[in-house]
């Protein structure tokens, strides 16, 4: 039952949202724990439409996971394999270039490159992946490697991550994905991924990328052992870095999939939780232009509804995604452009194809006949 005090608190938060004022940690925690889902969605939609009007973005992309061999053994990961495990694989240069060729022939504007940290592969192997793709398929935007991978490259070489980022940029890296953030709070991070890059390292690496002119995304993995306080803390840390650099493009809340992980006793988040976290993210991250409903993790139906709970982006066609499907995602391996546009239109939104850096993509007759158009401007309503 809603008390008079609850109504007053929610009224004050609504006033802040409508006036485009920043919400506090306490506001975020109150919304997470006490606001009914429909009110939360209504408030998030105010921000969503203020920033992006009635448009929902998508892109035409593919994923490339060059290896699943990984030195780390994070408890939430179903993708990794030991070096001699039955599922272990390493892609050759020829296989990598064939994947890039396939993406190009499909009309992709982006190749998303992340994978395991193969302890027997030298730094140059990772660098060469970006170099050979860019040399052979220069139109593909290469969004590559999480902060955890950049930290690994530092450990391999002893070089500063800023120098490594600059070298990758010089051979064709276009931007960074947001993976590896998980949950920043040490009470959680020390339990689910204690050996890999710390929260401070993750934030520092993204700051360095921004200072080098590389844009990046940000994520939060929710629905495992974290509490609402940890979620709100994570969002505020991202917001603080965005205040300093302005380099984040999109935030993607990632629903934990427990199958085939060491946390398989945990029930996967419900659709109601997914929508609550989506809306809360949109409300707390007032300085992020975009919030993405990643249909691979949410499922198609929840991602479609999320467009009314703060999300203005559905990611893209994806293709060859392995990390979350290994963890039990039952979403399709890919969606066609026609299917994505239908999901957007059924939600009452206007579909808009974008490239990685949020420029309009103008299509011709064939899949390879496309051009980058205007920078997509935010709504001013």
URURNOR-V901948 format. One record per backbone hydrogen bond with DSSP energy under -1.0 kcal/mol. CO is the residue of the C=O (numbers start at 1). NH is the residue of the N-H. E is the energy in kcal/mol with one decimal. If there is no record, write none. Layout:
# URURNOR-V901948
co = <CO;CO>
nh = <NH;NH>
e = <E;E>
This chain:
# URURNOR-V901948
co = <3;4;5;6;7;8;9;10;11;12;13;14;15;16;17;24;25;26;27;28;29;30;36;37;38;39;40;41;42;43;44;45;46;47;48;49;51;52;54;56;57;58;59;60;60;62;64;66;67;68;74;75;81;82;85;89;92;93;94;95;96;97;98;99;100;101;102;103;104;109;110;111;112;113;117;118;122;123;124;125;126;127;128;129;130;131;132;133;137;141;142;142;143;146;147;148;149;150;151;152;153;154;160;161;162;163;164;165;166;168;169;175;176;182;185;185;186;188;188;189;192;198;199;200;201;202;203;204;205;206;207;208;209;210;215;216;218;220;222;227;228;229;230;231;232;233;234;235;236;237;238;239;240;241;242;247;249;250;251;252;254;258;263;270;271;272;273;274;275;276;277;278;279;280;281;284;285;290;291;293;294;294;295;299;300;301;302;304;305;306;306;312;313;315;317;317;319;322;324;325;336;337;338;339;340;341;342;344;345;350;352;353;355;358;359;360;362;366;368;369;371;374>
nh = <7;8;9;10;11;12;13;14;15;16;17;18;19;21;20;28;29;30;31;32;33;34;40;41;42;43;44;45;46;47;48;49;50;51;52;53;379;55;350;352;314;354;317;109;110;112;114;91;116;81;77;262;70;85;88;68;96;97;98;99;100;101;102;103;104;105;106;108;107;141;62;143;64;145;71;121;125;127;128;129;130;131;132;133;134;135;136;137;140;111;174;175;113;150;151;152;153;154;155;156;157;158;164;165;166;167;168;169;170;173;172;144;217;221;188;189;190;191;192;193;75;202;203;204;205;206;207;208;209;210;211;212;214;213;176;249;252;254;256;231;232;233;234;235;236;237;238;239;240;241;242;243;244;245;246;216;290;218;292;220;222;261;266;274;275;276;277;278;279;280;281;282;283;284;285;286;288;251;312;295;297;298;299;303;304;305;306;307;308;309;311;57;293;59;319;335;63;326;329;328;340;341;342;343;344;345;346;349;348;56;58;361;358;376;355;373;371;369;370;364;362;360>
e = <-2.2;-2.2;-2.3;-2.6;-2.2;-2.0;-2.0;-2.7;-2.1;-1.9;-2.5;-2.8;-1.7;-3.0;-1.5;-2.5;-2.5;-2.2;-2.6;-2.5;-2.3;-2.8;-2.4;-2.5;-2.3;-2.4;-2.4;-2.4;-1.3;-1.4;-2.7;-2.6;-1.7;-2.1;-2.5;-1.6;-2.2;-1.8;-2.6;-1.9;-2.4;-2.8;-1.2;-2.6;-1.1;-2.8;-1.7;-2.9;-2.8;-2.1;-1.5;-1.6;-1.8;-1.7;-1.3;-1.3;-2.4;-2.6;-2.0;-2.0;-2.0;-2.4;-2.6;-2.4;-2.3;-2.6;-1.7;-2.7;-1.4;-2.5;-1.5;-2.1;-3.0;-3.3;-1.8;-1.6;-1.3;-2.0;-2.6;-1.2;-1.1;-2.2;-2.9;-1.6;-2.4;-2.5;-1.8;-3.0;-1.6;-2.6;-2.9;-1.4;-2.9;-2.2;-2.3;-1.6;-2.4;-1.8;-1.8;-2.3;-2.0;-3.2;-1.8;-2.9;-2.1;-2.0;-2.4;-2.5;-1.8;-2.3;-1.1;-2.2;-1.4;-1.6;-1.4;-2.8;-2.0;-1.6;-1.8;-2.2;-1.2;-2.6;-2.5;-2.5;-2.8;-1.9;-2.1;-2.6;-2.3;-2.4;-2.3;-1.2;-2.7;-1.6;-2.0;-2.7;-2.6;-3.3;-2.6;-1.7;-2.4;-2.4;-2.1;-2.1;-2.2;-2.1;-1.9;-2.3;-2.3;-1.7;-2.4;-1.9;-1.2;-2.2;-1.4;-1.9;-1.1;-2.1;-2.9;-1.2;-2.4;-1.8;-1.9;-2.4;-2.2;-2.1;-2.8;-2.2;-2.5;-2.6;-2.4;-2.1;-2.0;-2.5;-2.4;-1.6;-1.7;-1.9;-2.3;-1.1;-1.3;-2.3;-2.1;-2.2;-2.0;-2.1;-2.2;-1.1;-2.5;-1.9;-2.2;-2.9;-3.3;-1.9;-1.3;-1.2;-2.2;-2.3;-2.3;-1.5;-2.3;-2.8;-2.0;-2.2;-2.0;-2.7;-2.7;-2.2;-1.9;-2.4;-1.7;-1.6;-1.7;-2.2;-1.9;-4.0;-2.3;-1.4;-1.4;-4.1;-3.1;-3.0>
